Amino acid sequence: MAMSIQYLMSFLLLLTPNILVILLCASVHSHSIDTNEREMDGAYRPRDYEHYNDAGHNVEFDHEAILGSVKEAEEYDRLSPEESRRRLGLLLPKMDLNGDQVIDRVELKKWILNSFINLSKEEAEERMSEADDNGDGIVTWPEYLRDTFGVEAEAEIGPEDTGDTGMIIREEKAMWQAADKNEDGDLNFEEFSVFTNPEEHPVMHPFLVNQTMREKDSNNDGVLDFHEYIGDRGAQQDKEWVISERDKFEHELDINRDGVLDAVEVQRWVIPDNSEIAEEEVDHLFASADDDHDDVLSYDEVLRHHHVFVGSEATDYGHDMDRFDDEL
């Protein structure tokens, strides 16, 4: 490893400054905690939206799905392979719910779903640190208005103005009240987590559906036809895109095949299914690590493929070399 890095550094010194900057920028790992952004069509981005992208397989999603923390995943990227394996070994008994020394698919799925919950909490902590001006662990409505809309009072916001969420003020306030479980007008951390990750909490789903209907249901008939579904996007795309979206609309989204999307179908479209995402991640990890194809993961198999589950300094180095080769 040391000789390889020394060789790489020697080679980099021969490059022009501009090329060197490009290579160094390309080698930086990208972990993200902003998952509740919207897609172009208005649906919330699923947690695995960058698992496979234009650059190929993004291993960061796998590491975050196991560790339940972006910060911990970044820390593991800096660990030696030996330390990464040691720490992963301490997690395995916790993942092995029945204590039979192997991880089955059900156990791994439960672990990943719990990781998604922890990732949501981490996202909420970061947002709370921005909104909680006085650091008292409570976000007041005026604090939220300042952080999201940049105003001191609700009267300064127009009825059609939207903040970071894309919601108008009355929708924001209705969601705030739904998240305010103890009805004291402010949000503690648990309540703020619900408010800032609405796609993760069923109590908030009706608000997300209502927002989508407000934005897209142009004739106010309570359902979305295909033209309302694609909206202004249709004028910006080519014929092939429209055909592809119609196929998605008719065969994936319109479950009852009545030609329109009702509220239930809109919810299935707009809100990601974490259970389905977790199952797909289980399939991916088993395909990567179940060497003897017995449909369970032994501790040895997981540790042997520790770079798949949690990463390490070696994973970082491997990615740097891959990207380096791509640039050349």
C-alpha positions in Angstrom: 0.0 0.0 0.0 2.7 2.5 1.0 4.7 1.9 -2.2 1.6 2.3 -4.3 0.7 5.6 -2.7 4.4 6.8 -3.1 4.2 5.9 -6.8 0.9 7.8 -7.2 2.3 10.9 -5.5 5.4 10.8 -7.6 3.2 10.6 -10.7 1.0 13.5 -9.5 4.0 15.8 -9.2 4.6 15.4 -12.9 1.1 16.6 -13.8 0.2 20.2 -14.6 -1.4 22.1 -11.7 -4.8 22.2 -13.4 -4.9 18.4 -14.0 -3.7 17.8 -10.4 -6.6 19.9 -9.0 -9.1 18.0 -11.1 -7.8 14.6 -9.9 -7.7 15.7 -6.2 -11.3 17.0 -6.4 -12.5 13.8 -8.1 -11.0 11.7 -5.3 -13.2 13.3 -2.5 -15.9 11.0 -1.1 -19.4 12.4 -1.1 -21.6 11.6 1.8 -24.9 13.5 1.9 -27.5 14.1 4.6 -30.0 16.0 2.4 -32.3 13.2 1.3 -35.7 14.9 1.6 -35.3 16.9 -1.6 -37.8 16.5 -4.4 -37.4 14.9 -7.8 -38.3 16.9 -10.9 -41.7 15.3 -10.9 -42.4 16.3 -7.3 -41.8 12.9 -5.6 -39.5 12.8 -2.6 -36.1 11.3 -3.4 -35.8 7.8 -2.0 -32.9 7.2 0.3 -31.1 5.2 -2.4 -31.5 7.8 -5.1 -27.7 8.0 -5.6 -26.9 4.3 -5.0 -26.3 3.9 -8.7 -25.6 7.0 -10.6 -23.8 8.1 -13.8 -20.4 7.3 -12.1 -21.6 3.7 -11.3 -22.1 2.1 -7.9 -22.0 4.6 -5.0 -20.7 2.6 -2.0 -21.5 5.4 0.4 -25.2 4.4 0.5 -24.2 0.9 1.6 -22.1 2.2 4.4 -24.7 4.6 5.6 -27.4 1.9 5.4 -25.3 -0.3 7.8 -24.0 2.4 10.1 -27.1 4.6 10.3 -24.9 7.7 10.3 -23.3 9.9 7.6 -20.7 11.0 10.2 -19.8 7.5 11.2 -19.6 6.4 7.5 -17.1 9.3 6.9 -15.1 8.2 10.0 -14.9 4.6 8.7 -13.6 5.9 5.4 -10.5 7.1 7.4 -10.0 3.9 9.4 -7.4 1.2 8.5 -8.9 -2.0 7.1 -8.0 -3.8 10.4 -9.8 -1.3 12.6 -12.7 -1.2 10.2 -13.1 -5.0 10.5 -12.7 -4.8 14.3 -15.5 -2.3 14.7 -17.8 -4.1 12.3 -17.2 -7.2 14.3 -18.6 -5.5 17.4 -21.8 -4.7 15.4 -22.5 -8.2 14.2 -23.9 -9.6 17.5 -26.3 -6.7 17.5 -27.4 -7.4 14.0 -27.8 -11.1 14.8 -31.1 -10.9 16.6 -31.5 -14.6 17.3 -27.9 -15.2 18.2 -27.3 -18.0 15.8 -24.0 -16.6 14.5 -25.3 -15.7 11.0 -27.3 -12.7 9.7 -30.4 -13.7 7.7 -32.3 -11.5 5.3 -35.0 -10.6 7.9 -32.4 -9.5 10.4 -30.4 -7.4 7.9 -33.6 -5.7 6.7 -34.6 -4.8 10.2 -31.1 -3.4 10.8 -31.2 -1.3 7.6 -34.7 0.1 8.4 -33.4 1.1 11.8 -30.4 2.7 10.2 -32.8 4.8 8.1 -34.5 6.0 11.3 -31.1 7.0 12.7 -30.2 8.8 9.5 -33.4 10.8 9.7 -32.5 11.8 13.3 -29.1 12.9 12.2 -30.6 15.0 9.4 -33.0 16.5 11.9 -30.1 17.3 14.3 -28.3 19.2 11.5 -31.4 21.2 10.6 -32.2 21.9 14.2 -28.8 23.3 14.8 -29.5 25.8 12.0 -33.1 26.7 13.1 -32.7 26.7 16.9 -31.2 30.2 17.3 -30.8 30.2 21.1 -29.7 26.6 21.3 -32.3 25.6 23.9 -33.3 22.4 22.2 -36.7 23.8 21.1 -37.6 25.4 17.8 -40.2 28.1 18.0 -42.4 29.1 15.1 -40.7 32.5 14.8 -37.3 30.8 14.7 -38.5 28.5 11.9 -39.9 31.5 10.0 -36.5 33.2 10.2 -34.6 30.1 9.1 -36.9 29.1 6.3 -38.5 32.3 5.0 -36.0 34.9 6.3 -38.7 36.9 8.0 -39.6 37.9 11.6 -43.3 37.5 11.4 -45.9 35.4 9.5 -47.5 38.7 8.2 -44.5 39.3 6.1 -45.1 36.2 4.0 -47.4 36.2 1.0 -50.1 33.5 0.8 -48.4 32.0 -2.2 -44.8 32.3 -1.0 -42.9 29.1 -0.4 -39.9 28.3 1.7 -37.3 25.6 1.4 -39.9 22.8 1.4 -41.9 24.2 -1.5 -45.0 24.6 0.7 -47.0 27.7 1.2 -47.3 29.1 4.7 -50.7 27.6 5.6 -49.4 24.2 4.6 -46.3 24.7 6.7 -48.3 25.7 9.7 -50.7 22.8 9.4 -47.7 20.4 9.3 -46.2 22.2 12.3 -49.4 21.7 14.3 -49.6 18.0 13.3 -46.0 17.5 14.4 -46.6 19.4 17.7 -47.6 16.3 19.7 -47.8 18.1 23.1 -49.6 21.1 21.5 -47.4 23.7 23.2 -46.8 25.6 20.0 -43.1 24.8 19.8 -41.2 21.7 18.5 -38.8 19.7 20.6 -36.3 17.5 18.8 -38.6 14.5 18.4 -41.4 16.7 17.0 -39.0 18.6 14.8 -37.7 15.3 13.4 -41.3 14.5 12.3 -41.7 18.0 10.8 -38.5 18.0 8.9 -38.7 14.4 7.6 -42.4 14.2 6.8 -41.9 11.5 4.2 -40.7 9.2 7.0 -43.8 9.6 9.2 -47.3 8.4 8.2 -49.0 11.1 10.2 -47.5 13.7 7.7 -48.3 11.9 4.5 -51.7 13.5 3.9 -50.0 16.9 3.9 -47.5 15.8 1.2 -50.4 14.4 -0.9 -52.3 17.6 -0.5 -49.3 19.7 -1.5 -48.9 17.6 -4.7 -52.6 17.9 -5.5 -52.4 21.7 -5.0 -49.5 22.0 -7.4 -50.7 19.6 -10.1 -54.5 19.2 -10.0 -55.2 22.1 -12.3 -59.0 21.4 -12.7 -59.5 20.7 -9.0 -61.3 17.4 -9.6 -59.3 15.5 -6.9 -57.4 13.3 -9.2 -54.4 13.7 -11.6 -54.7 12.8 -15.3 -51.5 12.2 -17.3 -51.2 15.8 -18.5 -51.5 17.1 -15.0 -48.9 14.5 -13.9 -46.3 15.7 -16.3 -47.2 19.4 -16.1 -44.8 21.9 -17.5 -42.1 19.2 -17.8 -43.8 17.9 -21.0 -43.0 21.0 -23.0 -39.3 20.8 -22.1 -38.8 17.1 -23.1 -38.7 15.1 -26.3 -41.2 12.6 -27.6 -39.3 9.6 -26.2 -39.4 11.1 -22.7 -43.2 11.6 -22.9 -43.7 8.0 -24.1 -41.6 6.8 -21.2 -43.5 8.8 -18.7 -46.8 7.7 -20.1 -45.7 4.1 -19.7 -44.7 4.7 -16.1 -48.0 6.5 -15.4 -50.1 3.7 -16.9 -48.3 0.6 -15.7 -46.6 1.7 -12.5 -48.5 4.5 -10.9 -52.1 4.0 -12.0 -52.7 0.8 -10.0 -56.4 0.5 -10.6 -56.0 1.3 -14.3 -58.7 4.0 -14.4 -56.6 6.5 -16.3 -56.0 8.9 -13.3 -54.1 9.0 -10.0 -56.2 9.2 -6.9 -54.9 10.2 -3.5 -53.8 6.7 -2.6 -51.9 6.3 -5.9 -50.4 9.8 -5.5 -49.1 8.9 -2.1 -47.5 5.7 -3.4 -45.8 7.8 -6.1 -44.7 10.8 -4.0 -43.5 9.0 -0.8 -40.7 6.5 -1.0 -41.2 3.0 0.4 -38.4 2.5 2.8 -39.3 -1.2 3.2 -38.9 -1.8 -0.5 -35.6 0.2 -0.5 -34.3 -1.9 2.4 -35.2 -5.2 0.6 -33.3 -4.1 -2.4 -30.3 -3.2 -0.3 -30.5 -6.6 1.4 -30.4 -8.2 -2.1 -27.4 -6.1 -3.1 -25.4 -6.9 0.1 -26.2 -10.7 -0.1 -25.1 -10.7 -3.8 -21.9 -9.0 -2.7 -21.0 -11.1 0.3 -22.9 -14.5 0.4 -19.9 -16.4 -0.9 -21.3 -19.9 -0.3 -24.8 -19.0 -1.5 -26.6 -20.5 1.5 -28.8 -17.4 1.8 -27.4 -16.3 5.2 -24.3 -14.2 6.0 -21.8 -15.7 8.4 -19.7 -13.3 10.5 -16.7 -14.3 8.4 -18.4 -13.5 5.2 -19.4 -10.0 6.4 -15.9 -9.3 7.8 -14.3 -10.6 4.7 -16.3 -8.1 2.7 -16.1 -5.3 5.3 -15.3 -2.8 2.6 -18.8 -3.4 1.1 -20.6 -3.0 4.5 -18.7 -0.1 6.1 -15.7 0.9 4.1 -12.2 1.9 5.3 -9.1 3.7 4.3 -8.5 0.9 1.7 -11.9 1.6 0.2 -11.1 5.2 -0.1 -7.8 4.4 -1.8 -9.5 2.0 -4.2 -12.0 4.6 -5.2 -9.3 7.2 -5.7 -7.5 4.8 -8.0 -10.6 4.0 -10.0 -11.4 7.7 -10.5 -7.7 8.3 -11.3 -7.8 5.7 -14.0 -11.1 7.1 -15.4 -9.5 10.6 -15.7 -6.5 9.1 -17.6 
